[in-house]
Amino acid sequence: MSFSLLDLFRGKTLTIPPLDGPLQPNNHLEQAPAWLTFSEPDNLTRHGTGVVFSSQNSLWQLPEHAHGKPLLLWTFSEPIISIAARPGGGLVLGLNDNSLWLFTDGQALPLPHIPAQVRCPTALLFLDRQHLIVCSGSASLAASEWQRDLLLHHRQGAIWLLDLSGETQARCLARQLGFPQGVVRGSRPDTLLVAESWRHRLLEVPLSGGAYRVVLDSLPAYPSRLSPAADGQGFWLACFAPRNRLVEFVMRETAYRHAMLNEIPAEFWIAPAFSSGKSFLEPLQCGGVKTMGVHKSWSPSRSWGLAVRLDNHAQPLTSYHSRADGQRHGVHSVLDTGKAIWVASRGGNIIVNLHPGVAHD
């Protein structure tokens, strides 16, 4: 949240950074060719010569042709929250029950001896075959309770480095973060680039565990997954929902927030969402301006779709939007394979390719 010096004299204002410059609104994401319609796709990850993704409890392989049939690889007892490809083969998956699983050769086995403090695995990254970075979103809530974590003003997130070579050891690189949900190797040696959702910013975290540095602040949306650009020049950032003044106002009203959490079903909370417009009980509908039956794209919304290309300094270069009148909201994962740029829309139940007409990589 941003403030000006005048706030000292007129009271704190609700100021949200505008969508301008490289973040200028457009319909590029809404117009991108559909590849696969599927329920709540997430966690797009390179695996061998193909691409895998998650959908709730199941791990799937993306089809080689548009509108083809995906291949089911494994079904877990809990929703899949995060995935990382292991150098040399295999995947590690973080589940909603805080467990970590190794999937290799068509089999899934739990990783043993994970320290109890390493929980809520919102994002994973292998530095090499034995060293795994785990973003812990919360110390007290499951990853699926992310809206509650936001509304309770939690800052319990952490970045952990696990050594899997023997008896699993954990070292904390950063603490008291606001639900970190994305991690990638930084452009500077021995650093990580981390997306901190609740503070709307990107951090550079040294692998030595020293003080982190803010490299991109005051984003107009909630950032989530990060991935490297295939050409080695920059990164891709997924943003799953826009910031809006109503949510920012409610975040200041402690008594109201706690009453809402205790008395209102979660799907109707005044909070960001992966999708909206499915029920007349949802908030923010009065802001959804319609003229001649057309939903205006600039209307305030609980949900939005946004994929951002960043340069090597984590500054925005260009962006792809699905606005208030679109359907491809809740963008939680972007994967650049060089021949295709895959975008998973959890709210729109679809995977699209930002490179039209390009075959599967």
DRENLOFI-864229 format. One record per atom (N, C-alpha, C): residue in one letter; x, y, z. Coordinates in steps of 0.2 Angstrom, whole numbers, plus 2048, in hexadecimal, padded with zeros to 3 digits. Layout:
// DRENLOFI-864229
aXYZ
...
//
This chain:
// DRENLOFI-864229
m8047FA800
m800800800
m804806800
s80380B7FC
s8078117FB
s8048177FF
f80881C802
f805821805
f809828802
s80782D803
s80A834802
s80B837808
l81083D808
l81184180D
l80B845810
l80684680B
l80084980D
l7FC845812
d7FD83F812
d7F983A817
d7FA83D81E
l7FF840820
l800842827
l7FC847828
f7F984B823
f7F5851825
f7ED84F823
r7EC84A81F
r7E584981D
r7E284281F
g7E783E822
g7E5838824
g7E783381E
k7E882D820
k7EB82881B
k7E6827815
t7E882780F
t7E482680A
t7E581F807
l7E081D803
l7E1816800
l7E38177F9
t7EA8167F8
t7ED8187F2
t7F08117EF
i7EE80F7E9
i7F08097E5
i7F380C7DF
p7F98097DE
p7FD80B7D8
p7F98097D2
p7F980E7CD
p7F580D7C7
p7F88087C2
l7F48057BE
l7F78007B8
l7F98057B2
d7FF8067B2
d80180A7AD
d8088087AA
g80B80C7A5
g81180A7A3
g8118037A0
p8167FE7A2
p8167F77A0
p8107F37A2
l80D7F67A7
l8077F27AA
l8007F57A7
q8017F97A2
q7FB7FC79F
q7F67F779D
p7EF7F779F
p7EA7F279E
p7E97F0796
n7E87EA795
n7E77E878E
n7E37E178F
n7E27DE789
n7DE7D8789
n7E27D2786
h7E97D3786
h7ED7CE783
h7EC7C7786
l7EB7C678D
l7EA7C0790
l7E37BD78E
e7DE7C178E
e7D87BF78C
e7D77BD785
q7DB7BF781
q7DB7BE779
q7E07B8778
a7E47B677C
a7E97B177B
a7E67AA779
p7E97A6774
p7E67A0773
p7E579B778
a7E0798779
a7DF79377E
a7E278C77C
w7E5789781
w7E9783780
w7E577D783
l7E377E78A
l7DF77978D
l7DA77C792
t7D477A792
t7CF77C797
t7CF77679D
f7D17797A3
f7D27747A8
f7D07777AF
s7CE7747B4
s7CC7777BA
s7D27797BE
e7D27807C0
e7D77837C4
e7DF7807C3
p7E17817BD
p7E877F7BB
p7ED7847BF
d7F37817C1
d7F87857C4
d7FE7817C4
n8047857C6
n80A7817C7
n80D77F7C0
l80D7837BB
l8107807B4
l8187807B5
t81A77A7B4
t8217787B5
t8247737B0
r82A7757AD
r82D7707A9
r82F76A7AC
h82E7647A8
h82F75E7AB
h8317597A5
g8387587A5
g83A75479F
g839758799
t836755794
t83575978D
t82E75C78D
g82A75C792
g82475E793
g822763798
v81C765799
v81A76A79E
v8157667A2
v8157677A9
v8107647AE
v80D76A7B1
f8077697B4
f80376E7B8
f7FF76A7BD
s7FD76E7C2
s7F876B7C7
s7F176E7C6
s7ED76A7C9
s7E676B7C9
s7E37687CF
q7E276C7D4
q7E076A7DB
q7E57657DD
n7E275E7DE
n7E67597E1
n7EB7557DC
s7EA7577D5
s7ED7537D0
s7F27567CC
l7F77527CA
l7FD7547C6
l7FB7527BF
w7FC7567BA
w7FA7557B3
w8007577AE
q8007547A9
q8057567A3
q80175979E
l80475F79C
l800763797
l800760790
p7FB76078C
p7FB75C786
p7FF760781
e80175C77C
e80675F777
e802763772
h7FC762771
h7F876676C
h7F276A770
a7F076F76D
a7EB773770
a7E476F770
h7E1770776
h7DB76C777
h7DB765778
g7E2762778
g7E375B779
g7E1759780
k7E2753782
k7E1750788
k7E774F78C
p7E7753792
p7ED752797
p7ED74B79A
l7F474A79C
l7F574379F
l7F57447A6
l7F17407AA
l7F27407B1
l7F873C7B4
l7FC73F7B8
l80273C7BA
l8017397C1
w7FE73D7C5
w7FD73B7CC
w7F773F7D0
t7F473C7D5
t7EF73F7D9
t7F173E7E0
f7F17447E3
f7F37447EA
f7ED7457EF
s7EE7447F5
s7E87447FA
s7E774C7FC
e7EB7507FA
e7EA7577FC
e7EC75C7F6
p7E97627F6
p7EA7667F0
p7F27687EF
i7F47687E9
i7FB76A7E7
i7FB7717E7
i8007747EB
i80177B7EC
i80777D7E8
s80C77A7E7
s81277C7E4
s8167767E1
i81A7777DC
i81E7727D8
i8257757D6
a82A7717D7
a8307737D4
a83476D7D0
a83776E7CB
a83A7697C7
a8417687CA
r8437627CB
r8497607CE
r84F75F7C9
p8547627C9
p85A7617C4
p85B75A7C4
g85C7577BE
g85D7507BD
g85774C7BC
g85174F7BE
g84B74B7BD
g84774B7C3
g84074B7C3
g83C74A7C8
g8397517CA
l8347517CE
l8307577D1
l8307567D8
v83075C7DB
v82D75D7E2
v8277617E3
l82275E7E6
l81C7627E7
l81A7637EE
g8187697EF
g81576B7F6
g80E76B7F6
l80B7677FB
l8047667FC
l80176B802
n7FB76B802
n7F7770806
n7F876D80D
d7FA76780F
d7FB764815
d802766818
n80676A814
n80C76C816
n812766814
s810761811
s81575C80F
s81875D809
l81E75A808
l82175B801
l8227547FF
w8217537F8
w82174D7F5
w82674D7EF
l8297477EE
l82E7467E8
l82A7427E3
f8297457DD
f8267417D7
f82C73F7D2
t82D7397D1
t8327377CD
t8317307CA
d83272F7C4
d8317287C1
d82A7267C2
g82572A7C1
g81E7297C2
g81C7277C9
q8207287CE
q81E7277D5
q81F72D7D9
a81A72E7DE
a81B7337E3
a81C7317EA
l8217337ED
l8237317F4
l8247387F8
p8227387FF
p82373E803
p82A73E805
l82C745805
l833746807
l83374680F
p838741811
p838740819
p83C74681C
h83A747823
h83E74B827
h83E752825
i838755823
i83875C822
i83775F828
p83B76482A
p83A768830
p83376B831
a83076A837
a82976C838
a828774837
q82D778837
q82C77F836
q82B78182E
v82D77C82A
v82D77D823
v82677B821
r82177F820
r81A77E81F
r81778381A
c811781818
c80E785813
c81278780D
p814782809
p819782804
p8167867FD
t81678C7FD
t8137907F8
t8177907F1
a81D78F7F2
a82178F7EC
a82878B7ED
l82A7887E8
l8307847E9
l8357857E3
l83C7847E5
l8417857E0
l8477817E1
f84A77D7DD
f85077A7DE
f85677E7DC
l85B77F7E0
l8617827DE
l86677D7DB
d8657777DD
d8697717DA
d86576B7DC
r8677657DB
r86375F7DC
r86275E7E4
q8667617E8
q86575F7EF
q8637657F3
h86376B7F0
h8617717F4
h85B7747F1
l8567757F6
l84F7777F4
l84D77D7F8
i84B7827F4
i8487887F7
i8407877F8
v83E7887FE
v837788800
v83478F802
c82F7917FF
c82C797801
c826795806
s82679780C
s821795811
s81D79B812
g81679A80F
g8127A080F
g80F7A2816
s80F79D81B
s80C79F821
s80E79A826
a80F79C82D
a811797832
a80B794835
s805796834
s7FF794838
s7FA792834
l7F979382D
l7F4792829
l7F678E823
a7F278A820
a7F378681A
a7F378B814
a7F678980F
a7F778D809
a7F078F806
s7EB78A807
s7E478B804
s7E0791808
e7E379380E
e7E0798812
e7E379F810
w7E57A080A
w7E97A6809
w7E57AC80A
q7DE7AC809
q7DA7B280A
q7DA7B4811
r7D97AF815
r7D97B081D
r7E07B381F
d7E57B081C
d7EC7B381E
d7ED7BA81C
l7EA7BC816
l7EB7C3815
l7E67C7819
l7E07C581B
l7DC7C981F
l7DE7CA826
l7E27C5828
l7E47C582F
l7EB7C9830
h7ED7CC82A
h7F37D082A
h7F97CC82C
h7F97C582B
h7FF7C182C
h8057C3828
r80B7C382C
r8117C3828
r8157BE82B
q8137B882A
q8177B282D
q81B7AE827
g81B7B1822
g81F7AD81C
g8267AD81D
a8297A881A
a8317A781B
a8337A4814
i83A7A4813
i83D7A180E
i84279C811
w84279580F
w846790812
w84A78D80D
l85078B80F
l85578780B
l85678180E
l85377B80A
l85477480D
l85A771809
d85D76D80D
d86376980B
d86076280B
l85F75F805
l85C758805
l861752804
s867754805
s86C74F803
s86D74A809
g86A74B80F
g86B746814
g865747819
e86674781F
e861749824
e85F751822
t858752820
t85675881D
t85875E822
q85C763820
q85D769824
q85A76F821
a858773825
a85477A823
a858780826
r859785821
r85C78B823
r857791821
c855795825
c85079B823
c8547A0820
l8527A381A
l8557A8817
l8527AF818
a84B7AF81A
a8487B581B
a8417B381F
r83F7B7823
r8397B6827
r8357BC827
q82F7BB82A
q82A7C182B
q8287C4824
l8277BF81F
l8247C2819
l81D7C1818
g81A7C5813
g8137C5812
g8117C080D
f8117B980E
f80F7B480A
f8137B4803
p8197B2804
p81D7B17FE
p81A7AC7F9
q8197AD7F3
q8167A87EF
q81A7A67E8
g8207AA7E7
g8247A97E1
g82B7A97E3
v82F7A57E0
v8367A57E1
v83A7A37DA
v83F7A67D9
v8447A47D3
v84B7A77D4
r8507A47D1
r8567A67D2
r8577AD7D0
g85A7B27D4
g85B7B97D2
g8607BA7CC
s8607C07CA
s8647C27C5
s86B7C37C7
r86C7C47CE
r8727C57D1
r8757BF7D4
p87B7BD7D4
p87D7B77D6
p87B7B67DE
d8797AF7DF
d8787AD7E6
d8727B17E9
t86D7B37E5
t8677B67E8
t8617B37E5
l85B7B47E8
l8557B27E6
l8507B87E5
l84C7B77E0
l8477BC7DF
l8407B97E2
v83D7BC7E6
v8377BA7EA
v8317BF7E9
a82B7BC7E8
a8257C07E8
a8227C07EE
e8217C57F1
e81D7C67F8
e8167C97F7
s8117C47F7
s80B7C67F5
s8087CC7F9
w8077CB7FF
w8037D0803
w8077D7804
r80D7D7802
r8107DE802
r8117E07FB
h80E7DD7F6
h80E7DF7EF
h8157E17EC
r81A7DC7ED
r8217DE7EB
r8257D87EA
l82B7D97E7
l8307D47E5
l8367D67E9
l8397D07EC
l83F7D17F0
l8457CD7ED
e84B7D07EE
e8517CC7ED
e8547CA7F4
v8547C37F4
v8567C07FB
v85D7BC7FA
p8627BE7FD
p8687BB7FC
p8687B47FF
l86B7AF7FC
l86C7A87FE
l8707A8804
s8747AD806
s8777AD80C
s8737AE812
g86D7B0811
g8687B2816
g8697B9819
g86C7BD816
g86C7C4818
g8667C8817
a8667CE818
a8607D3817
a85E7D3810
y8587D280F
y8557D2808
y8547D9805
r8537DA7FF
r8537E17FC
r84C7E17F7
v8487E67F8
v8427E77F4
v8457E97ED
v8437E67E8
v8457E87E1
v83F7EA7DD
l8397E97DF
l8337EB7DC
l82D7EC7E1
d82B7F27E2
d8267F37E7
d81F7F67E4
s81A7F67E8
s8147FA7E7
s8117F77E1
l8117F17E0
l80D7EE7DA
l8067EF7DB
p8027F07D5
p7FB7F17D6
p7F77EA7D6
a7FA7E57D7
a7F77DE7D7
a7FB7DA7DC
y7F87D47DE
y7FB7CF7E2
y8007CA7DE
p8067CB7DF
p80B7C67DB
p80B7BF7DE
s80C7BA7DA
s80C7B37DC
s8137B07D9
r8127AC7D4
r8177A87D2
r81C7AC7CD
l8237AA7CE
l8287AD7C9
l82B7A77C6
s82D7A87BF
s8317A47BB
s8367A77B7
p83B7A47B5
p8407A77B1
p83E7A87AA
a8407AD7A6
a83F7AD79F
a8437A879B
a8417A5796
a8457A0793
a84B7A2790
d84B7A978E
d8517AB78B
d8577AE790
g8557AD796
g85A7AE79C
g85A7B679D
q8567BA79A
q8557C179B
q84F7C379F
g84F7C37A5
g8497C57A9
g8457BF7AC
f83F7C17AD
f83A7BC7B1
f8337BD7AF
w82F7B87B1
w8287B97B0
w8257B97B7
l8207BE7B8
l81C7BE7BE
l8157BD7BD
a8127B97C1
a80A7B87C1
a8077BC7C7
c8027C07C5
c7FE7C37CA
c7F77C17CA
f7F57BE7D0
f7EE7BB7D0
f7E87BF7D1
a7E97C57D4
a7E37C97D5
a7E57D17D6
p7E17D57D4
p7E37DC7D5
p7E27DF7DC
r7E57E47DD
r7E47E87E4
r7DE7EC7E2
n7DA7EE7E7
n7D47F27E6
n7D37F67ED
r7D07FC7EC
r7CF8007F2
r7CA7FD7F8
l7C57F97F6
l7C17F67FA
l7C57F17FF
v7C97ED7FC
v7CD7E8800
v7D27EC804
e7D57F1801
e7DA7F4805
e7D77F880B
f7D07FA80A
f7CD7FE810
f7CB7F9815
v7C87F3813
v7C77EE818
v7CD7EB81C
m7D37EB819
m7D97E981C
m7DA7ED822
r7D77F4822
r7D97F8828
r7D37F882D
e7CE7F482C
e7C87F4831
e7C97ED835
t7CC7ED83A
t7CD7E783E
t7C77E4840
a7C37E7843
a7BC7E4846
a7B87E1840
y7B87E583B
y7B47E3835
y7B77DC832
r7BD7DC831
r7C17D682E
r7BF7D0832
h7C07D1839
h7BF7CB83D
h7B87C883D
a7B37CD83D
a7AC7CB83D
a7AB7C8836
m7AE7CA831
m7AD7C782A
m7B07C082A
l7B67BF82D
l7B97B982D
l7B57B4831
n7B17B6836
n7AE7B183A
n7A77B0838
e7A47B5834
e79D7B4833
e79B7B382C
i79F7B4827
i79E7B4820
i7A17AE81D
p79E7AB818
p7A27A5814
p7A87A8810
a7AD7A5810
a7B37A780D
a7B27A9806
e7AE7A6802
e7AD7A87FB
e7AA7AF7FA
f7A87B2800
f7A57B97FF
f7A87BE803
w7AE7BC806
w7B37C1809
w7B57C7804
i7B67CD807
i7B87D2803
i7C07D1803
a7C27CE7FE
a7C97CC7FD
a7CA7CA7F6
p7D17CA7F4
p7D27C87ED
p7D07C17EC
a7CF7BF7E5
a7CC7B97E4
a7CF7B77DD
f7CF7B07DC
f7D17AE7D5
f7CC7AF7D0
s7C67AF7D1
s7C17B17CD
s7BB7B47D0
s7B77B77CC
s7B17BB7CF
s7AB7BB7CA
g7A57BD7CD
g7A07BE7C9
g79B7B87C9
k79D7B37CD
k7997AC7CD
k7937AC7D2
s7927B17D6
s78D7B27DB
s78B7B97DC
f7847BA7DD
f7827C17DE
f7847C37E5
l7867BF7E9
l7887C17F0
l78F7C37F1
e7937C37EB
e79A7C57EB
e79A7CD7EC
p7A07CF7F0
p7A17D67F0
p7A37D97EA
l7A37E07E9
l7A67E47E4
l7A27E37DE
q79C7E07DE
q7987E07D8
q7957E77D6
c7937EB7DB
c7917F27D9
c7967F67D5
g79C7F47D6
g7A17F87D2
g7A27F57CB
g79F7EF7C9
g7A07EC7C3
g79B7F07BE
v79D7F57BB
v7997FA7B7
v7977F67B1
k7917F77AF
k78F7F47A9
k78B7F97A5
t78C7FA79F
t7887FE79A
t7867FB794
m7807FB793
m77D7F778D
m77E7F078E
g77E7ED794
g7807E6795
g7877E4795
v78C7E9794
v7937E7793
v7967E979A
h79A7E479C
h79E7E57A2
h7A47E97A1
k7A57EF7A4
k7AB7F37A2
k7B17F07A5
s7B67F07A0
s7BD7ED7A2
s7C07F17A8
w7BF7F77A9
w7C27FB7AE
w7BE7FB7B5
s7B97F77B5
s7B67F67BC
s7BA7F37C1
p7B97F57C7
p7BD7F27CD
p7BB7EA7CD
s7BF7E67CF
s7BE7DF7CF
s7C27DC7D4
r7BF7D67D7
r7C37D27DC
r7C87CE7D8
s7C77CC7D2
s7CC7C87CE
s7CE7CB7C8
w7D47C97C5
w7D77CC7BF
w7DC7C67BD
g7DE7C77B7
g7E47C37B4
g7E97C77B2
l7EF7C67B4
l7F57CA7B3
l7FC7C67B2
a7FF7C67AD
a8067C37AC
a80A7C87AA
v8107C97AD
v8157CF7AC
v81C7CC7AB
r81F7CF7A5
r8267CD7A3
r82A7D27A7
l82F7D07AA
l8347D47AE
l83B7D47AB
d83F7D97AC
d8457D97A9
d84A7D67AF
n8507D67AD
n8557D37B2
n8557D67B9
h8537DD7B9
h8537E07BF
h84C7E07C3
a8487DB7C0
a8417DA7C3
a83C7E07C2
q83D7E47BD
q8397EA7BB
q8357E87B5
p82E7EA7B5
p8297E77B0
p82B7EA7A9
l82B7E67A4
l82C7E779D
l8257E8799
t8217E379A
t81B7E2797
t8167DE79B
s8107DE799
s80B7DA79D
s8057D8799
y8027D379B
y7FC7D0798
y7F67CF79D
h7F17D279B
h7EB7D37A0
h7E57CF79D
s7E17CD7A2
s7DA7CB7A2
s7D67CF7A7
r7D27D47A4
r7D07DA7A9
r7C97D87AC
a7C67DC7AF
a7C07DB7B3
a7BA7D87AF
d7BA7D97A8
d7B57D67A4
d7B77D07A1
g7BD7CD7A2
g7C07C77A0
g7BF7C17A4
q7C17BB7A2
q7C07B57A6
q7C67B27A8
r7CC7B47A5
r7D27B07A7
r7D67B47AD
h7D37B37B2
h7D57B67B8
h7D97B17BD
g7DC7B47C2
g7DF7AF7C7
g7E57AC7C4
v7E97B07C0
v7F07AD7BD
v7F57AC7C3
h7F67A67C4
h7FB7A47C9
h8017A17C7
s8027A07C0
s80879C7BE
s80979E7B6
v80F79F7B5
v8127A17AE
v81879D7AD
l81979A7A7
l81E7967A5
l82179779E
d82779A79D
d82A79B797
d82E796795
t82D792790
t83178C78D
t83578E787
g835794785
g83879677F
g834796779
k830791778
k82C790772
k825792774
a82379277A
a81D79477D
a81D797783
i81879C785
i81779F78B
i81179D78E
w811798793
w80B795795
w80879A79B
v80279B79C
v7FF79E7A1
v7F979A7A4
a7F97997AA
a7F37957AD
a7EF79A7B1
s7E979A7AF
s7E379E7B2
s7DF79A7B7
r7E079A7BE
r7DC7967C2
r7D57987C2
g7D479F7C2
g7CD7A17C2
g7C97A07BB
g7CD7A07B6
g7CA79F7AF
g7CA7987AD
n7CD7937B1
n7CD78C7B0
n7D078B7A9
i7D678E7A7
i7D978D7A1
i7E078E7A1
i7E478B79C
i7EB78C79B
i7EB78F794
v7EF795793
v7EF79878C
v7F779878B
n7F879A784
n7FE79B781
n7FF7A277F
l8047A5781
l8057AC77F
l8087AD778
h80B7A7776
h80E7A776F
h8097A376B
p8057A7767
p8007A4763
p80379F75D
g80079A75D
g802795757
g808791758
v80B79275E
v81178E760
v810788763
a813783760
a81277C763
a81577B76A
h81377676D
h815774774
h81D773774
d820775779
d827775779
d82976E77D
//
